Amino acid sequence: MQPKARVYADPSHVLDQFDRLPDSIVLLILNKLADVRSLGRCSAVSKRFNSLVFLVHDVYVKIDRVVTVDGDSDDPLSQSSPRHRNLFSNFLKFMLFTLLKPFHNLRSTNGSNKPVFPQLSHHSPAQVLKNFTHVRNLRIELPAGDVGTEEGVLLKWRAEFGSTLQSCVILGGTRIDQKLVSPEHESPVEDSGSIPDSFYTNGGLKLRVVWTISSLIAASTRHYLLRPIIKDHPTLKSLVLTDADGQGSLSMGEEQLKEFREKAVAASASSNRTQVPACNMKLKYAPYLDIPGGMALQGATVVTIRPSSEGSSGSNIRSETDAFISGAFDGPFKAAVRTLMKRRTYLLEMNGF
């Protein structure tokens, strides 16, 4: 008895279902993916994917650790870590290694079989991102906030930059905890609506000044380090640099990026950061503030900052500032800012530094 003949499909004629998708659909999927590590893995799948990955419009870079050139790493979330204290001086190093990790084994598709990034330690972040030639929206997340605070202290800031600082809002509180519920539902702290004299004598004002200066230094340092990336990506329309702690966020829109490219950035003489111009500040304070989510904020403070040269008159400027402040934070902190903005305003001035 002769065995029955079996017919097998020729593997070379099996249709890859992904090949049926047009490039526009694949790019739409890759844009939804955004994460640079995942995009790196996709680029290694096939020649077609490799040619499409670097055409995406949206890129998200999450930096989760500090890596030195010799490969040692420190925990960036530890307050005692020297890397935490020198986060910005090591920014280029850890951004470089984080960005390159998914690509370092990627080979060229032109037949030379050479690595796309042959020497890992010799490439800057700007060189890595240069392969993404159509980036419109770039979001970078640092592993931790830049301003050290004591446990229980709330400090959040958001800043907008063009070639220099345009607006900044800072929300702070000496302590955030569960709301105290009394039978009368009254605040446990006496509140006359004005800043008490003790605020000036017990270091309250000094603490807010420290918060303000520290936040502005953090924002201006982030801004300065973005120069090569902005220069090499004329397609950028939106750039956000934030951190995993949710402490600070620097943002630049299309017009602000255009201004950055057209005007010279004034660097601070004392460090690698953009110079902060002379500013007018408005401070609002509440000794105790109930916020949504069953929480309470003690020593609640909001500080709004604008360069002195821009003034504060004009309905357009006021409306833009109000919109920026109201949208600076999300959730209960947005409600906290809205409540604080109804409080009495105290004006301060600050020289450039």
DOGU-79329 format. One record per atom (N, C-alpha, C): residue in one letter; z, y, x. Coordinates in steps of 0.1 Angstrom, whole numbers, padded with zeros to 4 digits, always signed. Layout:
<sites>
AZYX/...
</sites>
This chain:
<sites>
M+0000-0012+0008/M+0000+0000+0000/M+0000+0012+0009/Q-0010+0021+0007/Q-0011+0033+0015/Q-0002+0044+0010/P+0005+0051+0019/P+0014+0062+0014/P+0006+0073+0008/K+0012+0080-0002/K+0005+0091-0009/K+0005+0103+0000/A-0007+0109+0000/A-0009+0121+0008/A-0001+0133+0001/R+0005+0141+0009/R+0012+0153+0004/R+0005+0166+0009/V+0004+0176+0001/V-0002+0188+0004/V+0008+0199+0006/Y+0008+0205+0018/Y+0018+0216+0021/Y+0010+0229+0022/A+0017+0240+0017/A+0011+0253+0018/A+0011+0258+0032/D+0000+0264+0036/D-0001+0270+0049/D+0008+0282+0050/P+0019+0282+0059/P+0028+0293+0060/P+0021+0306+0063/S+0010+0306+0070/S+0003+0318+0073/S-0002+0325+0060/H-0004+0317+0049/H-0009+0323+0037/H+0002+0326+0027/V+0014+0324+0030/V+0025+0327+0021/V+0027+0342+0021/L+0026+0348+0009/L+0027+0363+0008/L+0042+0367+0008/D+0045+0377+0017/D+0058+0383+0018/D+0058+0393+0006/Q+0068+0391-0003/Q+0069+0400-0015/Q+0071+0414-0011/F+0078+0417+0000/F+0080+0431+0005/F+0067+0438+0008/D+0057+0430+0012/D+0044+0436+0015/D+0037+0441+0003/R+0041+0437-0009/R+0036+0442-0021/R+0041+0456-0025/L+0052+0459-0019/L+0058+0473-0022/L+0051+0483-0014/P+0047+0494-0021/P+0041+0505-0013/P+0051+0512-0004/D+0047+0519+0006/D+0055+0526+0015/D+0065+0536+0008/S+0060+0542-0002/S+0068+0552-0009/S+0081+0546-0015/I+0079+0534-0020/I+0091+0527-0026/I+0101+0522-0015/V+0095+0517-0004/V+0104+0513+0007/V+0112+0525+0012/L+0105+0536+0013/L+0112+0548+0018/L+0122+0553+0009/L+0120+0551-0004/L+0130+0555-0014/L+0142+0547-0012/I+0141+0534-0010/I+0152+0525-0008/I+0159+0528+0005/L+0152+0531+0016/L+0158+0535+0028/L+0166+0548+0027/N+0161+0557+0019/N+0168+0570+0018/N+0181+0568+0010/K+0181+0559+0001/K+0193+0556-0006/K+0203+0549+0003/L+0198+0542+0013/L+0207+0535+0023/L+0213+0545+0032/A+0205+0554+0038/A+0210+0566+0045/A+0218+0562+0058/D+0228+0553+0057/D+0237+0550+0068/D+0229+0546+0081/V+0232+0553+0092/V+0224+0551+0104/V+0225+0537+0110/R+0236+0531+0108/R+0238+0517+0113/R+0229+0507+0105/S+0229+0509+0092/S+0221+0500+0083/S+0206+0503+0086/L+0202+0515+0088/L+0189+0518+0091/L+0184+0512+0104/G+0194+0512+0114/G+0190+0505+0126/G+0188+0490+0125/R+0195+0484+0116/R+0193+0470+0114/R+0179+0468+0107/C+0176+0476+0097/C+0164+0475+0090/C+0152+0477+0099/S+0153+0486+0109/S+0142+0489+0118/S+0139+0476+0127/A+0148+0467+0128/A+0146+0455+0136/A+0140+0444+0128/V+0138+0446+0115/V+0133+0435+0107/V+0118+0432+0109/S+0110+0443+0110/S+0096+0441+0111/S+0090+0454+0117/K+0077+0453+0121/K+0070+0464+0126/K+0069+0475+0115/R+0066+0470+0103/R+0065+0480+0092/R+0077+0488+0089/F+0089+0480+0089/F+0101+0487+0086/F+0105+0497+0098/N+0101+0492+0110/N+0104+0501+0122/N+0096+0514+0121/S+0084+0513+0116/S+0076+0525+0115/S+0081+0534+0103/L+0088+0529+0093/L+0092+0537+0082/L+0106+0542+0083/V+0115+0535+0090/V+0129+0539+0091/V+0130+0553+0096/F+0123+0557+0106/F+0124+0570+0112/F+0117+0581+0104/L+0112+0578+0092/L+0106+0588+0083/L+0115+0592+0072/V+0127+0586+0071/V+0137+0589+0060/V+0141+0604+0060/H+0144+0609+0048/H+0149+0623+0047/H+0164+0624+0047/D+0171+0613+0044/D+0186+0614+0043/D+0192+0605+0053/V+0200+0610+0062/V+0207+0603+0072/V+0222+0606+0072/Y+0230+0595+0072/Y+0245+0596+0072/Y+0250+0589+0085/V+0258+0596+0092/V+0263+0591+0105/V+0278+0590+0104/K+0284+0579+0104/K+0299+0577+0104/K+0304+0573+0117/I+0312+0582+0123/I+0317+0579+0137/I+0332+0574+0135/D+0334+0562+0139/D+0347+0556+0136/D+0356+0554+0148/R+0352+0557+0160/R+0361+0555+0171/R+0355+0563+0183/V+0364+0566+0192/V+0360+0573+0204/V+0358+0563+0215/V+0346+0563+0221/V+0342+0554+0231/V+0339+0561+0244/T+0345+0558+0255/T+0342+0564+0268/T+0330+0557+0274/V+0325+0563+0285/V+0313+0558+0292/V+0316+0544+0298/D+0329+0542+0302/D+0332+0529+0308/D+0335+0518+0298/G+0335+0522+0285/G+0337+0512+0274/G+0350+0512+0268/D+0360+0519+0275/D+0374+0519+0269/D+0374+0528+0257/S+0383+0524+0248/S+0384+0532+0235/S+0399+0535+0232/D+0401+0546+0225/D+0414+0550+0221/D+0414+0551+0205/D+0425+0549+0200/D+0427+0551+0185/D+0426+0566+0182/P+0416+0571+0176/P+0415+0585+0173/P+0424+0590+0163/L+0430+0581+0155/L+0439+0585+0144/L+0453+0587+0149/S+0456+0583+0161/S+0469+0584+0167/S+0471+0598+0172/Q+0482+0605+0167/Q+0485+0618+0172/Q+0489+0618+0187/S+0494+0607+0192/S+0498+0607+0206/S+0486+0604+0215/S+0475+0600+0210/S+0463+0596+0218/S+0457+0609+0224/P+0454+0608+0238/P+0448+0620+0244/P+0434+0622+0239/R+0428+0612+0234/R+0414+0614+0228/R+0415+0622+0215/H+0426+0620+0208/H+0428+0628+0195/H+0429+0643+0199/R+0437+0646+0210/R+0439+0660+0213/R+0426+0666+0219/N+0417+0657+0225/N+0405+0662+0231/N+0393+0658+0223/L+0394+0658+0210/L+0383+0652+0202/L+0370+0658+0204/F+0370+0672+0205/F+0357+0679+0206/F+0351+0677+0220/S+0360+0677+0230/S+0354+0675+0244/S+0348+0662+0246/N+0351+0652+0237/N+0345+0639+0238/N+0335+0636+0227/F+0332+0646+0219/F+0324+0645+0207/F+0310+0639+0211/L+0304+0644+0221/L+0291+0640+0225/L+0291+0625+0229/K+0301+0621+0236/K+0302+0607+0241/K+0303+0597+0229/F+0313+0600+0220/F+0315+0590+0210/F+0304+0590+0199/M+0298+0602+0197/M+0287+0603+0188/M+0275+0595+0193/L+0273+0596+0206/L+0262+0589+0213/L+0263+0574+0211/F+0275+0569+0215/F+0276+0554+0214/F+0276+0549+0200/T+0282+0556+0191/T+0282+0552+0177/T+0268+0552+0171/L+0260+0562+0174/L+0247+0563+0169/L+0238+0552+0175/L+0240+0549+0188/L+0231+0540+0195/L+0234+0525+0193/K+0246+0522+0188/K+0250+0508+0187/K+0241+0499+0180/P+0236+0504+0168/P+0226+0495+0160/P+0213+0494+0166/F+0209+0503+0176/F+0196+0503+0182/F+0195+0498+0196/H+0206+0494+0202/H+0205+0492+0217/H+0197+0479+0220/N+0196+0470+0211/N+0188+0458+0213/N+0174+0459+0207/L+0171+0470+0201/L+0158+0471+0195/L+0147+0472+0205/R+0136+0465+0203/R+0125+0464+0212/R+0113+0472+0207/S+0105+0477+0216/S+0093+0485+0212/S+0083+0476+0205/T+0076+0481+0196/T+0066+0473+0188/T+0052+0475+0194/N+0050+0482+0205/N+0037+0485+0211/N+0032+0474+0220/G+0040+0463+0221/G+0036+0452+0230/G+0043+0452+0243/S+0049+0463+0247/S+0056+0463+0260/S+0069+0456+0260/N+0075+0453+0248/N+0088+0446+0247/N+0099+0453+0255/K+0098+0466+0256/K+0108+0474+0263/K+0118+0480+0252/P+0131+0481+0255/P+0140+0486+0246/P+0136+0500+0242/V+0138+0504+0229/V+0135+0517+0224/V+0144+0527+0231/F+0157+0523+0233/F+0167+0531+0240/F+0172+0523+0252/P+0164+0524+0263/P+0167+0516+0275/P+0180+0517+0282/Q+0185+0530+0283/Q+0197+0532+0290/Q+0207+0539+0281/L+0216+0532+0276/L+0225+0537+0266/L+0233+0549+0270/S+0238+0550+0282/S+0247+0561+0286/S+0239+0573+0290/H+0226+0573+0290/H+0218+0584+0294/H+0211+0592+0283/H+0215+0589+0271/H+0209+0596+0259/H+0220+0604+0252/S+0216+0616+0248/S+0225+0625+0240/S+0223+0622+0226/P+0232+0627+0217/P+0230+0625+0203/P+0217+0631+0198/A+0213+0643+0204/A+0201+0649+0200/A+0189+0641+0203/Q+0189+0634+0214/Q+0178+0625+0217/Q+0177+0613+0208/V+0189+0608+0204/V+0189+0597+0194/V+0183+0601+0181/L+0188+0612+0176/L+0183+0616+0163/L+0169+0622+0163/K+0164+0624+0175/K+0150+0629+0176/K+0140+0619+0170/N+0143+0606+0170/N+0134+0596+0164/N+0133+0598+0149/F+0143+0604+0143/F+0142+0607+0129/F+0135+0620+0127/T+0122+0619+0125/T+0114+0632+0126/T+0112+0639+0112/H+0118+0633+0102/H+0116+0640+0089/H+0130+0642+0082/V+0140+0643+0089/V+0154+0644+0083/V+0155+0657+0076/R+0159+0657+0063/R+0161+0669+0056/R+0176+0671+0053/N+0183+0660+0050/N+0198+0661+0047/N+0205+0652+0057/L+0214+0658+0065/L+0221+0651+0075/L+0236+0653+0072/R+0243+0642+0072/R+0258+0642+0070/R+0264+0634+0081/I+0274+0640+0088/I+0281+0634+0099/I+0296+0634+0096/E+0302+0622+0097/E+0316+0621+0094/E+0324+0617+0107/L+0333+0626+0111/L+0342+0623+0122/L+0353+0614+0118/P+0360+0607+0128/P+0370+0598+0125/P+0383+0603+0120/A+0386+0616+0122/A+0399+0622+0118/A+0398+0637+0118/G+0407+0643+0111/G+0408+0658+0111/G+0411+0663+0125/D+0408+0676+0127/D+0410+0682+0140/D+0423+0689+0142/V+0430+0693+0131/V+0442+0701+0132/V+0454+0692+0129/G+0463+0690+0139/G+0474+0682+0137/G+0485+0689+0128/T+0490+0681+0119/T+0501+0686+0110/T+0512+0676+0109/E+0524+0681+0105/E+0535+0672+0103/E+0533+0664+0090/E+0540+0652+0090/E+0539+0643+0078/E+0543+0650+0065/G+0535+0648+0055/G+0537+0654+0042/G+0531+0668+0040/V+0526+0674+0051/V+0520+0687+0050/V+0505+0686+0045/L+0501+0694+0036/L+0487+0694+0032/L+0479+0706+0039/L+0468+0702+0044/L+0459+0713+0050/L+0445+0708+0048/K+0437+0716+0041/K+0423+0714+0039/K+0415+0727+0041/W+0403+0726+0047/W+0395+0738+0048/W+0380+0734+0046/R+0373+0744+0042/R+0358+0743+0041/R+0352+0756+0046/A+0342+0755+0054/A+0335+0767+0060/A+0320+0766+0059/E+0314+0777+0057/E+0300+0778+0057/E+0296+0787+0069/F+0285+0783+0076/F+0280+0790+0088/F+0265+0792+0086/G+0261+0803+0092/G+0247+0805+0095/G+0246+0805+0111/S+0243+0817+0117/S+0244+0818+0131/S+0259+0820+0135/T+0267+0824+0125/T+0281+0826+0127/T+0288+0823+0114/L+0302+0825+0114/L+0309+0822+0102/L+0305+0831+0090/Q+0303+0825+0079/Q+0300+0833+0067/Q+0311+0833+0057/S+0317+0822+0054/S+0328+0821+0045/S+0337+0809+0049/C+0350+0810+0046/C+0359+0799+0048/C+0370+0800+0038/V+0374+0789+0033/V+0386+0788+0024/V+0395+0777+0029/I+0408+0780+0029/I+0418+0771+0034/I+0429+0769+0024/L+0432+0757+0021/L+0442+0753+0011/L+0454+0746+0019/G+0466+0751+0017/G+0477+0745+0025/G+0489+0744+0016/G+0498+0735+0020/G+0511+0734+0014/G+0521+0727+0023/T+0533+0732+0023/T+0543+0726+0033/T+0548+0712+0029/R+0545+0708+0016/R+0549+0695+0012/R+0541+0691-0001/I+0536+0679-0001/I+0530+0674-0014/I+0537+0661-0017/D+0542+0660-0030/D+0549+0648-0034/D+0548+0647-0049/Q+0555+0637-0054/Q+0554+0634-0068/Q+0561+0646-0076/K+0556+0649-0087/K+0561+0661-0095/K+0575+0657-0100/L+0584+0667-0098/L+0598+0666-0104/L+0598+0669-0118/V+0602+0660-0127/V+0602+0663-0141/V+0616+0665-0146/S+0619+0677-0151/S+0632+0681-0156/S+0631+0681-0171/P+0643+0680-0178/P+0643+0681-0193/P+0636+0693-0198/E+0638+0704-0191/E+0632+0717-0196/E+0618+0719-0191/H+0613+0710-0182/H+0599+0710-0177/H+0597+0724-0170/E+0607+0728-0162/E+0606+0741-0155/E+0604+0738-0140/S+0598+0747-0133/S+0597+0746-0119/S+0611+0746-0112/P+0613+0737-0103/P+0626+0737-0096/P+0628+0748-0086/V+0618+0756-0084/V+0618+0768-0075/V+0616+0780-0083/E+0625+0790-0080/E+0624+0803-0087/E+0611+0810-0083/D+0603+0815-0092/D+0591+0821-0089/D+0589+0834-0097/S+0589+0845-0090/S+0588+0858-0096/S+0573+0863-0096/G+0564+0855-0091/G+0550+0859-0090/G+0546+0866-0077/S+0556+0870-0069/S+0554+0877-0057/S+0559+0868-0045/I+0554+0871-0033/I+0559+0864-0021/I+0573+0869-0018/P+0583+0860-0017/P+0597+0863-0015/P+0599+0868-0001/D+0609+0876+0002/D+0612+0882+0015/D+0614+0870+0025/S+0619+0859+0021/S+0622+0848+0030/S+0609+0843+0036/F+0598+0845+0029/F+0585+0840+0034/F+0582+0847+0048/Y+0586+0859+0050/Y+0583+0866+0062/Y+0594+0864+0073/T+0606+0860+0069/T+0617+0858+0078/T+0619+0844+0083/N+0615+0834+0075/N+0618+0820+0079/N+0606+0813+0085/G+0596+0821+0089/G+0584+0815+0096/G+0573+0811+0087/G+0574+0814+0074/G+0564+0810+0064/G+0550+0817+0067/L+0550+0830+0070/L+0538+0837+0073/L+0532+0833+0086/K+0541+0831+0096/K+0536+0826+0109/K+0529+0813+0108/L+0534+0804+0100/L+0528+0790+0098/L+0515+0792+0092/R+0513+0800+0082/R+0500+0802+0076/R+0490+0808+0085/V+0494+0817+0094/V+0485+0822+0105/V+0481+0811+0114/V+0490+0802+0118/V+0486+0791+0126/V+0476+0782+0120/W+0478+0779+0107/W+0469+0771+0099/W+0455+0777+0099/T+0455+0790+0097/T+0442+0797+0096/T+0435+0797+0109/I+0441+0801+0120/I+0435+0801+0133/I+0430+0787+0138/S+0439+0777+0135/S+0435+0763+0139/S+0423+0759+0132/S+0423+0762+0119/S+0411+0757+0111/S+0398+0764+0115/L+0399+0777+0118/L+0387+0784+0123/L+0383+0780+0136/I+0392+0776+0145/I+0388+0770+0158/I+0381+0757+0156/A+0386+0749+0147/A+0380+0736+0144/A+0366+0737+0139/A+0365+0747+0129/A+0351+0749+0123/A+0341+0754+0133/S+0346+0764+0141/S+0336+0770+0151/S+0333+0761+0162/T+0341+0751+0165/T+0338+0741+0176/T+0328+0731+0170/R+0330+0727+0158/R+0320+0718+0152/R+0306+0725+0151/H+0306+0738+0147/H+0294+0745+0146/H+0286+0746+0160/Y+0293+0749+0170/Y+0287+0750+0183/Y+0281+0737+0188/L+0287+0726+0185/L+0283+0713+0190/L+0270+0708+0182/L+0267+0715+0171/L+0255+0711+0164/L+0242+0717+0168/R+0243+0726+0178/R+0231+0734+0183/R+0219+0725+0186/P+0221+0715+0195/P+0209+0707+0199/P+0203+0699+0187/I+0211+0695+0178/I+0206+0687+0166/I+0198+0696+0157/I+0203+0708+0155/I+0196+0718+0146/I+0183+0722+0153/K+0183+0725+0165/K+0171+0729+0173/K+0160+0719+0172/D+0163+0706+0173/D+0153+0696+0174/D+0148+0691+0160/H+0154+0696+0149/H+0151+0691+0136/H+0147+0703+0127/P+0135+0708+0128/P+0131+0719+0119/P+0130+0716+0105/T+0130+0703+0102/T+0129+0698+0088/T+0142+0699+0080/L+0153+0700+0088/L+0166+0700+0081/L+0168+0711+0071/K+0173+0707+0059/K+0175+0717+0048/K+0190+0717+0045/S+0198+0707+0049/S+0212+0706+0045/S+0219+0698+0056/L+0230+0703+0061/L+0238+0697+0072/L+0253+0698+0068/V+0260+0687+0069/V+0274+0687+0066/V+0281+0679+0077/L+0292+0685+0082/L+0300+0678+0092/L+0314+0678+0087/T+0319+0666+0083/T+0332+0664+0077/T+0340+0654+0085/D+0351+0649+0080/D+0359+0639+0087/D+0365+0630+0077/A+0369+0618+0082/A+0374+0607+0073/A+0387+0611+0066/D+0395+0620+0072/D+0407+0624+0066/D+0405+0633+0054/G+0393+0639+0053/G+0390+0649+0043/G+0397+0662+0045/Q+0400+0665+0058/Q+0407+0677+0061/Q+0397+0689+0062/G+0386+0688+0069/G+0377+0699+0070/G+0363+0696+0068/S+0355+0705+0063/S+0341+0703+0061/S+0333+0716+0065/L+0323+0714+0073/L+0314+0725+0077/L+0301+0722+0070/S+0295+0732+0064/S+0282+0730+0057/S+0273+0741+0060/M+0260+0738+0061/M+0249+0747+0063/M+0238+0744+0054/G+0233+0754+0046/G+0221+0752+0037/G+0208+0756+0044/E+0198+0756+0037/E+0184+0758+0042/E+0183+0772+0048/E+0188+0783+0041/E+0187+0796+0046/E+0197+0798+0058/Q+0208+0792+0058/Q+0217+0793+0069/Q+0212+0786+0082/L+0205+0775+0080/L+0199+0768+0091/L+0188+0776+0097/K+0180+0783+0088/K+0170+0792+0093/K+0175+0804+0101/E+0186+0809+0096/E+0193+0820+0104/E+0198+0815+0117/F+0203+0803+0117/F+0208+0797+0130/F+0197+0796+0140/R+0185+0792+0136/R+0174+0791+0146/R+0169+0804+0150/E+0169+0814+0142/E+0163+0827+0145/E+0172+0837+0152/K+0185+0835+0151/K+0195+0844+0157/K+0202+0837+0168/A+0206+0844+0179/A+0213+0838+0190/A+0228+0836+0185/V+0233+0824+0189/V+0247+0821+0186/V+0256+0826+0197/A+0266+0834+0192/A+0275+0840+0202/A+0286+0830+0205/A+0287+0826+0218/A+0297+0816+0222/A+0309+0823+0226/S+0321+0816+0223/S+0334+0821+0227/S+0334+0821+0243/A+0340+0831+0249/A+0342+0831+0263/A+0352+0821+0268/S+0361+0817+0260/S+0372+0808+0265/S+0370+0793+0263/S+0360+0789+0254/S+0358+0775+0252/S+0344+0773+0246/N+0341+0760+0244/N+0328+0756+0239/N+0328+0756+0224/R+0328+0768+0218/R+0327+0770+0204/R+0321+0783+0201/T+0316+0785+0188/T+0310+0797+0184/T+0321+0808+0182/Q+0318+0820+0186/Q+0328+0831+0185/Q+0331+0834+0170/V+0343+0835+0166/V+0347+0838+0153/V+0347+0854+0152/P+0340+0860+0143/P+0339+0874+0141/P+0352+0880+0136/A+0354+0893+0136/A+0365+0900+0130/A+0364+0897+0115/C+0375+0894+0108/C+0375+0889+0094/C+0385+0896+0086/N+0381+0897+0073/N+0391+0901+0062/N+0396+0888+0055/M+0409+0888+0053/M+0415+0876+0047/M+0423+0880+0034/K+0422+0871+0025/K+0430+0873+0012/K+0439+0861+0011/L+0452+0863+0010/L+0462+0852+0009/L+0468+0852-0004/K+0469+0841-0010/K+0476+0839-0023/K+0486+0828-0022/Y+0498+0830-0028/Y+0509+0820-0025/Y+0517+0817-0037/A+0522+0805-0038/A+0531+0801-0049/A+0541+0791-0043/P+0554+0794-0045/P+0564+0785-0038/P+0564+0771-0043/Y+0559+0769-0056/Y+0559+0756-0062/Y+0547+0756-0071/L+0539+0745-0071/L+0527+0744-0079/L+0525+0730-0084/D+0524+0729-0097/D+0521+0716-0103/D+0506+0714-0103/I+0501+0702-0098/I+0487+0700-0098/I+0485+0686-0105/P+0472+0684-0110/P+0469+0672-0118/P+0472+0659-0109/G+0475+0649-0117/G+0477+0636-0110/G+0492+0633-0108/G+0501+0641-0115/G+0515+0639-0113/G+0520+0643-0100/M+0514+0653-0093/M+0518+0658-0080/M+0523+0672-0081/A+0530+0676-0070/A+0535+0690-0069/A+0533+0694-0055/L+0529+0707-0053/L+0527+0712-0040/L+0536+0723-0037/Q+0545+0722-0027/Q+0554+0732-0023/Q+0548+0741-0013/G+0552+0754-0014/G+0546+0764-0004/G+0531+0765-0005/A+0526+0764-0017/A+0511+0763-0019/A+0505+0777-0015/T+0494+0776-0007/T+0488+0787-0002/T+0472+0785-0001/V+0465+0796-0005/V+0451+0796-0003/V+0447+0808+0004/V+0439+0807+0014/V+0434+0818+0022/V+0419+0818+0022/T+0413+0829+0018/T+0398+0831+0018/T+0395+0841+0028/I+0384+0838+0036/I+0380+0845+0048/I+0365+0849+0047/R+0362+0861+0050/R+0349+0866+0052/R+0348+0875+0064/P+0337+0876+0071/P+0335+0885+0082/P+0337+0900+0077/S+0343+0908+0085/S+0345+0922+0081/S+0332+0929+0080/S+0322+0926+0088/S+0309+0933+0087/S+0302+0931+0074/E+0305+0921+0067/E+0298+0918+0054/E+0304+0926+0042/G+0316+0931+0044/G+0323+0938+0033/G+0326+0929+0022/S+0331+0935+0011/S+0335+0927-0001/S+0330+0934-0014/S+0322+0944-0012/S+0317+0951-0024/S+0304+0945-0029/G+0300+0948-0041/G+0288+0943-0047/G+0290+0930-0055/S+0284+0930-0067/S+0286+0919-0076/S+0280+0906-0071/N+0269+0907-0063/N+0263+0894-0058/N+0272+0888-0048/I+0278+0896-0039/I+0287+0890-0029/I+0300+0884-0035/R+0305+0891-0045/R+0317+0886-0052/R+0314+0873-0059/S+0303+0872-0066/S+0299+0860-0074/S+0297+0849-0064/E+0290+0851-0053/E+0288+0840-0043/E+0301+0836-0037/T+0310+0845-0034/T+0323+0841-0029/T+0331+0833-0039/D+0331+0838-0051/D+0338+0830-0061/D+0333+0816-0063/A+0320+0815-0063/A+0314+0802-0065/A+0317+0793-0053/F+0317+0798-0041/F+0321+0790-0029/F+0335+0785-0030/I+0344+0794-0034/I+0358+0791-0034/I+0361+0780-0045/S+0355+0782-0057/S+0358+0773-0068/S+0352+0759-0065/G+0342+0758-0057/G+0336+0745-0054/G+0340+0740-0041/A+0349+0746-0034/A+0353+0741-0021/A+0359+0727-0020/F+0367+0724-0031/F+0375+0712-0031/F+0373+0704-0044/D+0376+0691-0044/D+0374+0683-0056/D+0388+0679-0061/G+0387+0674-0074/G+0399+0668-0080/G+0410+0677-0082/P+0423+0672-0079/P+0435+0681-0081/P+0435+0693-0072/F+0429+0692-0061/F+0429+0704-0052/F+0420+0715-0057/K+0410+0712-0064/K+0401+0722-0070/K+0410+0729-0081/A+0417+0722-0089/A+0426+0728-0099/A+0437+0737-0092/A+0442+0732-0080/A+0452+0740-0073/A+0446+0753-0069/V+0434+0753-0064/V+0428+0766-0059/V+0426+0775-0071/R+0421+0769-0082/R+0418+0777-0094/R+0431+0784-0099/T+0442+0777-0099/T+0455+0783-0103/T+0460+0794-0093/L+0459+0791-0080/L+0463+0800-0070/L+0455+0813-0070/M+0442+0812-0074/M+0434+0824-0074/M+0438+0834-0084/K+0446+0830-0094/K+0451+0839-0104/K+0464+0847-0099/R+0469+0843-0087/R+0481+0849-0082/R+0478+0863-0076/R+0489+0870-0072/R+0487+0883-0065/R+0481+0881-0052/T+0472+0890-0048/T+0465+0890-0035/T+0472+0898-0025/Y+0472+0892-0013/Y+0478+0899-0001/Y+0467+0900+0010/L+0464+0912+0014/L+0452+0914+0024/L+0457+0914+0038/L+0449+0907+0046/L+0452+0906+0061/L+0439+0909+0068/E+0440+0913+0080/E+0428+0915+0089/E+0430+0907+0102/M+0419+0903+0108/M+0420+0895+0120/M+0409+0899+0129/N+0412+0901+0142/N+0402+0904+0152/N+0394+0892+0155/G+0382+0894+0160/G+0374+0883+0165/G+0380+0876+0177/F+0377+0863+0178/F+0382+0856+0190/F+0373+0844+0194/
</sites>
